[in-house]
Amino acid sequence: MTLTISFKTLCVSMLAFAVAATNHAAAAPHELLPEQAGDLSAAQAVAPSAGAASAAALNIKPSHDAVSLSWVATGAVAAPPAPFLAQSKETWFSASADDLAAGVTLNTTAPRALVRIQAIGDGASPREALAIHPLSMTVLDKSGRAYDSGAGMEMLVSADKLAKADVPFAPGTSAFRLHPSLGAGSFKLRANGISGSNRYLVNVVEPDSPYTLTMQSGALHYLHGQQLVLTAALQEPGAKHAMGTLDGYVLSPAGRRFPVTFKAGKDGAMSAALALDADETPTPGLWEVHADASATVKGQSVVRSVRLAFPVAMPVARLTHGVALVDGAGVNLSVGVEAAAAGRYEVRGVLYGTVNGVLSPLGVGDSAQWMEAGQGKITLAFAPELIANASGPFEVRDLFLMDQGRLGVLHRQQRALVLSEDDVARAGGRAVKAGAALAPAQADAPHVKRPPNPQGS
């Protein structure tokens, strides 16, 4: 019997064999894409000082078991979130019982201001026992006319009524609204029958005022040693107003206080910068900016207080920017991690693929494991069914490195990695049909439509 094989058939068979062999070899190493505005990364991993204990200070015992999972991405493509914009139409200050007995000033710019008096106490007496009933307070207008026993007030709420109503106010809080007939301006609030050094928090909220104090940080997340940048403005619809003073400080979760100095800009806004020192004992909670502003606008005294929270992490680990596409069905990425301190670290990312010519989110991958100090890798795996109805090029976006023990974000990158269809096929991510030649790997494809990226990538 004569076996006849055409040259074409032989070439196809050889190509199929080569493809099958290639599918079981790891693809060439890749590098993370260059970072862009809004990304977070550390230049080097830094071990906390001896005094700043690790997760043990939080009484957390991280598991040493490795966990890896992935799931289908749902929803539309979301733009990268902007840093939170704090807005305030209120002010607050502390006063002693003696201060309240003598009278404290309430500056308002619109009628119907809401006033809350909260007992802070001194630890010796329950806050409820220190509460001041609104009927025992006197309001004096700018002409000196006194309004006693609830006159000049509406919607009086005592501390016991707030407690019975189960509303989220601290114990010992009373509240009232200035009567609309009093209008706006400067008032005196006097509490009768109290004295001493017990402290109270006075809060004045003006929901109907046109003046809002805004404050925003320059980034979503920060790392130890980075520069916190703050911008603040006093606004009303269609206008900004210069502030006479803006004083504030930054408070760490461990209770350390750092003063910040605000400087006025040409547009009426004010800004401040602070080098962040997060080398402290890990404590649950966010860092906070506390600031108080005063201004004179159209002859009115405007006072505002604002608080802004933001996270800061100690960069105890970082991504090395080396990534390898390893063997296996789906997309499996070995992500290089350098740790300066032992801990449990998590890598998370969103895989995008081309569906009907449009780059679309396919799935989320999340892996966590214990790492000792030194160089290591965490494998981020995306299941094969996530790419079943998509083709290359693929992208990994929203890549995070997180410190699970110390509760911090150490790396965030909007666009992290681009993979071609051939990259995935070479690593055995999906079967390749016999006779389908592998083209040279491409970092991008000109025919693919990309979702809009506000950062200009």
DAMO-V623016 format. One record per pair of residues at least 24 apart in sequence whose ideal C-beta (glycine too) atoms are under 10 Angstrom apart, sorted by the first residue. I is the first residue (numbers start at 0). J is the second residue. If there is no record, write none. Layout:
BEGIN
[[I,J] [I,J]]
END
This chain:
BEGIN
[[7,434] [10,434] [11,433] [11,434] [12,433] [12,434] [14,431] [14,433] [14,434] [14,435] [14,436] [14,437] [15,431] [15,432] [15,433] [15,434] [15,435] [16,433] [17,436] [17,437] [18,424] [18,425] [18,430] [18,431] [18,432] [18,433] [18,434] [18,435] [18,436] [18,437] [19,427] [19,430] [19,431] [19,433] [21,421] [21,424] [21,425] [21,426] [21,427] [21,431] [21,437] [22,326] [22,328] [22,424] [22,425] [22,426] [22,427] [22,428] [22,429] [22,430] [22,431] [23,326] [23,327] [23,425] [23,426] [23,427] [24,326] [24,425] [24,426] [24,427] [25,323] [25,324] [25,325] [25,326] [25,327] [25,331] [25,333] [25,425] [25,426] [25,427] [26,323] [26,324] [26,325] [26,326] [26,418] [26,419] [26,421] [26,422] [26,423] [26,424] [26,425] [26,426] [26,427] [26,428] [26,440] [27,323] [27,324] [27,422] [27,425] [27,426] [27,440] [28,321] [28,322] [28,323] [28,324] [28,333] [28,335] [29,320] [29,321] [29,322] [29,323] [29,324] [29,332] [29,333] [29,395] [29,415] [29,416] [29,417] [29,418] [29,422] [29,440] [29,442] [30,319] [30,320] [30,321] [30,322] [30,335] [30,416] [31,318] [31,319] [31,320] [31,321] [31,322] [31,334] [31,335] [31,395] [31,398] [31,410] [31,412] [31,414] [31,415] [31,416] [32,320] [32,394] [32,395] [32,396] [32,398] [32,412] [32,413] [32,414] [32,415] [32,416] [32,417] [32,442] [32,456] [33,320] [33,412] [33,414] [33,456] [34,320] [34,410] [34,411] [34,412] [34,413] [34,414] [34,415] [35,79] [35,412] [35,413] [35,414] [35,452] [35,454] [35,455] [35,456] [36,79] [36,218] [36,413] [36,453] [36,454] [36,455] [36,456] [37,79] [37,80] [37,81] [37,82] [37,217] [37,218] [37,219] [37,411] [37,412] [37,413] [37,453] [37,454] [38,79] [38,218] [38,220] [38,398] [38,410] [38,411] [38,412] [38,413] [38,414] [38,415] [38,454] [39,218] [39,219] [39,220] [39,221] [39,222] [39,225] [39,312] [39,314] [39,399] [39,400] [39,408] [39,409] [39,410] [39,411] [39,412] [39,413] [40,222] [40,314] [40,317] [40,318] [40,320] [40,400] [40,409] [40,410] [40,411] [40,412] [41,222] [41,223] [41,224] [41,225] [41,312] [41,313] [41,314] [41,315] [41,316] [41,317] [41,318] [41,337] [41,339] [41,400] [41,409] [41,410] [42,222] [42,224] [42,225] [42,314] [42,317] [43,224] [43,314] [43,317] [43,337] [43,339] [44,313] [44,314] [44,315] [44,316] [44,317] [44,318] [44,319] [44,336] [44,337] [44,338] [44,339] [44,340] [44,372] [44,373] [44,409] [45,222] [45,223] [45,224] [45,277] [45,278] [45,313] [45,314] [45,315] [45,316] [45,317] [45,339] [45,340] [46,278] [46,313] [46,314] [46,315] [46,316] [46,338] [46,339] [46,340] [46,341] [46,372] [47,223] [47,277] [47,278] [47,279] [47,280] [47,281] [47,313] [47,314] [47,315] [47,339] [47,340] [47,405] [48,278] [48,279] [48,280] [48,313] [50,278] [50,279] [50,280] [51,223] [51,253] [51,277] [51,278] [51,279] [51,280] [51,281] [51,313] [51,405] [52,279] [52,280] [52,281] [52,405] [53,280] [53,281] [53,313] [53,315] [53,340] [53,341] [53,342] [53,402] [53,404] [53,405] [54,281] [54,340] [54,341] [54,342] [54,343] [54,402] [54,403] [54,404] [54,405] [54,406] [55,281] [55,404] [56,253] [56,279] [56,280] [56,281] [56,282] [56,404] [56,405] [57,280] [57,281] [57,282] [57,283] [57,404] [57,405] [57,406] [59,281] [59,283] [59,343] [59,403] [59,404] [59,405] [59,406] [60,343] [60,404] [61,341] [61,342] [61,343] [61,344] [61,367] [61,369] [61,402] [61,403] [61,404] [61,405] [62,343] [62,367] [62,368] [62,369] [62,403] [63,343] [63,368] [63,369] [63,370] [64,343] [64,367] [64,368] [64,369] [65,343] [65,366] [65,367] [65,368] [65,369] [65,377] [65,378] [66,343] [66,345] [66,365] [66,366] [66,367] [66,368] [67,331] [67,346] [67,364] [67,365] [67,366] [67,367] [67,368] [67,377] [67,378] [67,379] [67,380] [68,363] [68,364] [68,365] [68,366] [68,367] [68,380] [68,382] [69,329] [69,330] [69,347] [69,348] [69,350] [69,361] [69,362] [69,363] [69,364] [69,365] [69,366] [69,379] [69,380] [69,381] [69,382] [69,384] [69,385] [70,362] [70,363] [70,364] [70,365] [70,381] [70,382] [70,385] [71,360] [71,361] [71,362] [71,363] [71,382] [71,384] [71,385] [72,349] [72,350] [72,351] [72,359] [72,360] [72,361] [72,362] [72,363] [72,364] [72,381] [72,385] [72,397] [73,360] [73,362] [73,363] [74,360] [75,359] [75,360] [75,450] [76,349] [76,351] [76,357] [76,358] [76,359] [76,360] [76,396] [76,449] [76,450] [76,451] [76,452] [77,360] [77,397] [77,450] [78,413] [78,450] [78,451] [78,452] [78,453] [78,454] [79,219] [79,396] [79,397] [79,411] [79,413] [79,452] [79,453] [79,454] [79,456] [80,219] [81,215] [81,218] [81,219] [81,453] [82,215] [82,216] [82,217] [82,218] [82,219] [82,220] [82,228] [82,230] [82,307] [82,309] [83,214] [83,215] [83,216] [83,219] [83,307] [83,308] [83,309] [84,213] [84,214] [84,215] [84,216] [84,230] [84,307] [85,212] [85,213] [85,214] [85,215] [85,216] [85,231] [85,288] [85,290] [85,305] [85,306] [85,307] [85,308] [85,309] [86,211] [86,212] [86,213] [86,214] [86,215] [86,234] [86,303] [86,305] [87,204] [87,205] [87,210] [87,211] [87,212] [87,213] [87,214] [87,231] [87,233] [87,290] [87,292] [87,303] [87,304] [87,305] [87,306] [87,307] [88,112] [88,203] [88,204] [88,205] [88,206] [88,207] [88,208] [88,209] [88,210] [88,211] [88,212] [88,303] [88,305] [89,113] [89,115] [89,202] [89,203] [89,204] [89,205] [89,206] [89,208] [89,211] [89,212] [89,302] [89,303] [89,304] [89,305] [90,201] [90,202] [90,203] [90,204] [90,205] [90,212] [90,291] [90,292] [90,293] [90,301] [90,302] [90,303] [90,304] [90,305] [91,115] [91,117] [91,200] [91,201] [91,202] [91,203] [91,204] [91,289] [91,291] [91,302] [91,303] [91,304] [91,305] [91,306] [92,199] [92,200] [92,201] [92,202] [92,203] [92,291] [92,302] [92,304] [93,117] [93,119] [93,198] [93,199] [93,200] [93,201] [94,119] [94,188] [94,190] [94,197] [94,198] [94,199] [94,200] [94,201] [95,119] [95,193] [95,194] [95,195] [95,196] [95,197] [95,198] [95,199] [96,129] [96,131] [96,190] [96,192] [96,193] [96,194] [96,195] [96,196] [96,197] [96,198] [96,199] [97,190] [97,193] [97,194] [97,195] [97,196] [97,197] [98,189] [98,190] [98,196] [98,198] [98,199] [98,201] [99,131] [99,136] [99,188] [99,189] [99,190] [99,191] [99,193] [99,194] [99,197] [99,199] [99,201] [100,189] [100,190] [100,191] [100,192] [100,193] [100,194] [100,195] [101,187] [101,189] [101,190] [101,194] [102,137] [102,138] [102,139] [102,186] [102,187] [102,188] [102,189] [102,190] [103,186] [103,187] [103,188] [103,189] [103,190] [103,199] [103,201] [104,139] [104,185] [104,186] [104,187] [104,188] [104,201] [104,203] [104,300] [104,302] [105,138] [105,139] [105,177] [105,184] [105,185] [105,186] [105,187] [105,188] [105,201] [105,203] [105,302] [106,183] [106,184] [106,185] [106,186] [106,203] [106,205] [106,293] [106,299] [106,300] [106,301] [106,302] [106,303] [107,177] [107,181] [107,182] [107,183] [107,184] [107,185] [107,186] [107,203] [107,204] [107,205] [107,207] [107,208] [107,299] [107,300] [107,301] [107,302] [108,183] [108,184] [108,205] [108,207] [108,208] [108,209] [108,210] [108,235] [108,296] [108,297] [108,299] [108,300] [108,301] [108,302] [108,303] [109,177] [109,179] [109,182] [109,183] [109,205] [109,206] [109,207] [109,208] [109,209] [109,210] [109,299] [110,176] [110,177] [110,178] [110,179] [110,180] [110,181] [110,182] [110,183] [110,184] [110,205] [110,207] [110,208] [111,153] [111,154] [111,176] [111,177] [111,178] [111,179] [111,181] [111,182] [111,183] [111,204] [111,205] [111,206] [111,207] [111,208] [112,175] [112,176] [112,177] [112,181] [112,183] [112,186] [112,203] [112,204] [112,205] [112,206] [112,207] [112,208] [113,154] [113,174] [113,175] [113,176] [113,177] [113,202] [113,203] [113,204] [113,205] [113,206] [114,138] [114,152] [114,173] [114,174] [114,175] [114,176] [114,177] [114,186] [114,188] [114,201] [114,202] [114,203] [114,204] [115,156] [115,161] [115,168] [115,169] [115,172] [115,173] [115,174] [115,175] [115,199] [115,200] [115,201] [115,202] [115,203] [115,204] [116,158] [116,171] [116,172] [116,173] [116,174] [116,175] [116,188] [116,190] [116,199] [116,200] [116,201] [116,202] [117,158] [117,168] [117,169] [117,170] [117,171] [117,172] [117,173] [117,174] [117,198] [117,199] [117,200] [117,201] [117,202] [118,158] [118,169] [118,170] [118,171] [118,172] [118,173] [118,197] [118,198] [118,199] [118,200] [119,169] [119,171] [119,197] [119,198] [119,199] [119,200] [120,170] [120,171] [120,197] [120,198] [120,199] [121,195] [121,196] [121,197] [121,198] [123,197] [124,171] [124,195] [124,197] [125,170] [125,171] [126,158] [126,169] [126,170] [126,171] [126,172] [126,197] [126,199] [127,158] [127,159] [127,162] [127,170] [127,171] [127,172] [128,158] [128,170] [128,171] [128,197] [129,158] [129,170] [129,171] [129,193] [129,195] [129,197] [129,198] [129,199] [130,157] [130,158] [130,159] [130,161] [130,162] [130,170] [130,171] [130,172] [130,173] [130,199] [131,157] [131,158] [131,171] [131,172] [131,173] [131,190] [131,191] [131,192] [131,193] [131,199] [132,156] [132,157] [132,158] [132,159] [132,160] [132,173] [132,175] [132,190] [132,191] [132,192] [133,157] [133,158] [133,173] [133,174] [133,175] [133,176] [133,190] [134,173] [134,175] [134,191] [135,173] [135,189] [135,190] [135,191] [135,192] [135,193] [136,173] [136,175] [136,188] [136,189] [136,190] [136,191] [136,193] [137,187] [137,188] [137,189] [137,190] [137,191] [138,175] [138,177] [138,178] [138,181] [138,186] [138,187] [138,188] [138,189] [139,185] [139,186] [139,187] [139,188] [139,189] [140,177] [140,181] [140,182] [140,184] [140,185] [140,186] [140,187] [141,181] [141,182] [141,184] [141,185] [141,186] [141,187] [142,184] [143,187] [144,181] [145,187] [145,189] [146,177] [146,178] [146,181] [146,186] [147,189] [147,191] [148,191] [149,175] [149,178] [150,178] [150,181] [151,175] [151,177] [151,178] [151,180] [151,181] [151,186] [152,176] [152,177] [152,178] [152,181] [153,177] [153,178] [153,179] [153,180] [153,181] [154,178] [169,200] [171,199] [171,200] [172,199] [172,200] [172,202] [173,199] [174,202] [174,204] [176,204] [176,206] [177,203] [177,205] [179,207] [183,207] [183,208] [183,299] [184,299] [184,300] [185,299] [185,300] [202,304] [203,302] [203,303] [203,304] [205,301] [205,302] [205,303] [208,235] [208,299] [208,301] [208,303] [209,234] [209,235] [209,236] [209,237] [209,238] [209,296] [209,301] [210,234] [210,235] [210,238] [210,240] [210,292] [210,294] [210,296] [210,297] [210,299] [210,301] [210,302] [210,303] [211,235] [211,236] [211,303] [211,305] [212,242] [212,245] [212,290] [212,291] [212,292] [212,294] [212,301] [212,302] [212,303] [212,304] [212,305] [213,239] [213,268] [213,303] [213,305] [213,307] [214,245] [214,247] [214,261] [214,269] [214,271] [214,288] [214,290] [214,292] [214,303] [214,305] [214,306] [214,307] [215,307] [215,309] [216,286] [216,288] [216,307] [216,308] [216,309] [217,270] [217,272] [217,309] [218,309] [218,310] [218,411] [219,309] [219,310] [219,408] [219,411] [220,309] [220,310] [220,311] [220,312] [220,399] [220,407] [220,408] [220,409] [220,410] [220,411] [221,275] [221,277] [221,286] [221,309] [221,310] [221,311] [221,312] [221,407] [221,408] [222,275] [222,277] [222,310] [222,311] [222,312] [222,313] [222,314] [222,315] [222,317] [222,407] [222,408] [222,409] [222,410] [223,274] [223,275] [223,276] [223,277] [223,278] [223,279] [223,311] [223,312] [223,313] [223,314] [223,315] [223,407] [224,274] [224,275] [224,276] [224,277] [224,278] [224,311] [224,313] [224,314] [225,273] [225,274] [225,275] [225,277] [225,311] [225,312] [225,314] [226,272] [226,273] [226,274] [226,275] [227,257] [227,259] [227,271] [227,272] [227,273] [227,274] [227,275] [227,286] [227,288] [227,309] [227,311] [228,270] [228,271] [228,272] [228,273] [229,259] [229,261] [229,269] [229,270] [229,271] [229,272] [229,273] [229,288] [229,290] [229,307] [229,309] [230,261] [230,264] [230,266] [230,268] [230,269] [230,270] [230,271] [231,261] [231,268] [231,269] [231,270] [231,271] [231,288] [231,290] [231,292] [231,303] [231,305] [231,307] [232,264] [232,266] [232,267] [232,268] [232,269] [232,270] [232,292] [233,267] [233,268] [233,269] [233,292] [233,293] [233,294] [233,296] [233,301] [233,303] [234,267] [234,268] [235,296] [235,297] [235,301] [238,267] [238,296] [239,266] [239,267] [239,268] [240,267] [240,294] [240,295] [240,296] [240,297] [240,301] [241,266] [241,267] [241,268] [241,269] [241,294] [241,295] [241,296] [242,267] [242,268] [242,269] [242,292] [242,293] [242,294] [242,295] [242,296] [242,301] [242,303] [243,292] [243,293] [243,294] [243,295] [243,296] [243,300] [243,301] [243,302] [244,269] [244,291] [244,292] [244,293] [244,294] [244,302] [245,269] [245,270] [245,271] [245,290] [245,291] [245,292] [245,293] [245,294] [245,303] [245,305] [246,289] [246,290] [246,291] [246,292] [246,293] [247,271] [247,273] [247,288] [247,289] [247,290] [247,291] [247,292] [247,304] [247,305] [247,306] [247,307] [248,273] [248,287] [248,288] [248,289] [248,290] [249,273] [249,275] [249,276] [249,286] [249,287] [249,288] [249,289] [249,290] [249,307] [249,309] [249,311] [250,284] [250,285] [250,286] [250,287] [250,288] [250,289] [250,306] [250,308] [251,275] [251,276] [251,277] [251,279] [251,282] [251,284] [251,285] [251,286] [251,287] [251,311] [252,277] [252,279] [252,280] [252,281] [252,282] [252,283] [252,284] [252,285] [252,286] [252,287] [252,310] [252,311] [252,406] [253,277] [253,279] [253,280] [253,281] [253,282] [253,284] [253,286] [254,279] [254,282] [254,284] [255,279] [255,282] [255,286] [256,289] [257,286] [257,288] [259,288] [259,289] [259,290] [261,290] [261,292] [267,294] [275,309] [275,311] [275,312] [276,311] [277,310] [277,311] [277,312] [277,313] [277,314] [277,405] [277,407] [278,313] [279,311] [279,313] [281,312] [281,313] [281,402] [281,404] [281,405] [281,406] [281,407] [282,406] [283,406] [284,308] [284,310] [284,406] [285,309] [285,310] [285,311] [286,310] [286,311] [310,406] [310,407] [310,408] [311,407] [311,408] [312,401] [312,402] [312,405] [312,406] [312,407] [312,408] [312,409] [312,410] [313,339] [313,340] [313,402] [313,405] [313,407] [313,409] [314,339] [314,400] [314,402] [314,407] [314,409] [314,410] [315,339] [315,340] [315,341] [315,342] [315,344] [315,372] [315,402] [315,404] [315,405] [315,407] [315,409] [316,340] [316,341] [316,342] [316,344] [316,370] [316,372] [316,375] [316,400] [316,401] [316,402] [316,405] [316,407] [316,409] [316,410] [317,400] [317,409] [317,410] [318,344] [318,346] [318,377] [318,398] [318,399] [318,400] [318,409] [318,410] [318,412] [318,415] [319,374] [319,375] [319,376] [320,410] [320,412] [320,415] [321,374] [321,376] [322,376] [322,379] [322,395] [322,398] [322,415] [322,416] [322,418] [323,376] [323,378] [323,426] [324,393] [324,416] [324,418] [324,422] [324,423] [324,425] [324,426] [324,427] [324,428] [325,376] [325,378] [325,380] [325,426] [325,427] [325,428] [326,425] [326,426] [326,427] [326,428] [327,378] [327,380] [327,381] [327,383] [327,426] [327,427] [327,428] [328,380] [328,381] [328,382] [328,383] [328,384] [328,386] [328,426] [328,427] [328,428] [328,429] [328,430] [329,362] [329,364] [329,380] [329,381] [329,382] [329,383] [329,384] [329,385] [329,386] [329,387] [329,423] [329,426] [329,427] [329,428] [329,429] [330,361] [330,362] [330,364] [330,379] [330,380] [330,381] [330,382] [330,383] [330,385] [330,386] [330,393] [330,395] [330,416] [330,418] [330,422] [330,423] [330,426] [330,428] [330,429] [331,364] [331,378] [331,379] [331,380] [331,381] [331,382] [331,383] [331,423] [331,426] [331,427] [331,428] [332,364] [332,366] [332,376] [332,377] [332,378] [332,379] [332,380] [332,381] [332,395] [332,398] [332,415] [332,416] [332,418] [332,426] [333,376] [333,377] [333,378] [333,379] [333,380] [334,366] [334,375] [334,376] [334,377] [334,378] [334,379] [334,395] [334,398] [334,400] [334,410] [334,415] [334,416] [335,374] [335,375] [335,376] [335,377] [336,368] [336,370] [336,373] [336,374] [336,375] [336,376] [336,377] [336,400] [336,409] [336,410] [337,370] [337,372] [337,373] [337,374] [337,375] [338,369] [338,370] [338,371] [338,372] [338,373] [338,374] [338,375] [338,402] [338,409] [339,372] [339,373] [340,370] [340,371] [340,372] [340,402] [340,404] [340,405] [341,369] [341,370] [341,371] [341,372] [341,373] [341,404] [342,369] [342,370] [342,371] [342,372] [342,402] [342,403] [342,404] [342,405] [343,367] [343,368] [343,369] [343,370] [343,401] [343,402] [343,403] [343,404] [343,405] [344,368] [344,369] [344,370] [344,375] [344,377] [344,400] [344,401] [344,402] [344,403] [344,404] [344,409] [345,377] [345,399] [345,400] [345,401] [345,402] [345,403] [345,408] [345,409] [346,376] [346,377] [346,378] [346,379] [346,398] [346,399] [346,400] [346,401] [346,410] [347,379] [347,397] [347,398] [347,399] [347,400] [347,401] [347,411] [348,379] [348,381] [348,394] [348,395] [348,396] [348,397] [348,398] [348,399] [348,400] [348,412] [348,415] [348,416] [349,381] [349,394] [349,395] [349,396] [349,397] [349,398] [349,399] [349,415] [350,379] [350,381] [350,382] [350,385] [350,386] [350,389] [350,393] [350,394] [350,395] [350,396] [350,397] [350,416] [350,418] [351,389] [351,392] [351,393] [351,394] [351,395] [351,396] [351,397] [351,414] [351,417] [351,418] [351,449] [351,450] [352,381] [352,385] [352,386] [352,387] [352,388] [352,389] [352,390] [352,391] [352,392] [352,393] [352,394] [352,418] [352,420] [352,423] [352,447] [353,389] [353,390] [353,391] [353,392] [353,393] [353,394] [353,420] [353,444] [353,446] [353,447] [353,448] [353,449] [354,388] [354,389] [354,390] [355,388] [355,389] [355,390] [355,448] [356,390] [356,444] [356,446] [356,447] [356,448] [357,447] [357,448] [357,449] [357,450] [358,389] [358,392] [358,393] [358,394] [358,396] [358,444] [358,447] [358,448] [358,449] [358,450] [359,388] [359,389] [359,448] [359,450] [360,385] [360,394] [360,396] [360,397] [360,450] [361,385] [361,386] [361,387] [361,388] [361,389] [361,393] [361,394] [362,386] [362,389] [363,397] [364,395] [364,398] [365,399] [365,401] [367,401] [367,403] [368,403] [369,403] [369,404] [379,416] [381,423] [381,428] [383,427] [383,428] [383,429] [383,430] [386,420] [386,423] [386,428] [386,429] [387,429] [389,420] [389,423] [389,429] [390,419] [390,420] [390,423] [390,429] [390,444] [390,447] [391,417] [391,418] [391,419] [391,420] [391,421] [391,422] [391,423] [391,424] [391,428] [391,440] [391,441] [391,444] [391,447] [392,417] [392,418] [392,419] [392,420] [392,421] [392,422] [392,423] [392,440] [392,441] [392,442] [392,443] [392,444] [392,447] [392,449] [393,417] [393,418] [393,419] [393,420] [393,422] [393,423] [393,428] [394,418] [394,443] [394,447] [394,449] [396,450] [396,452] [396,456] [413,452] [413,453] [413,454] [413,456] [414,449] [414,452] [414,454] [414,456] [416,442] [417,441] [417,442] [417,443] [417,444] [418,442] [419,443] [419,444] [420,444]]
END
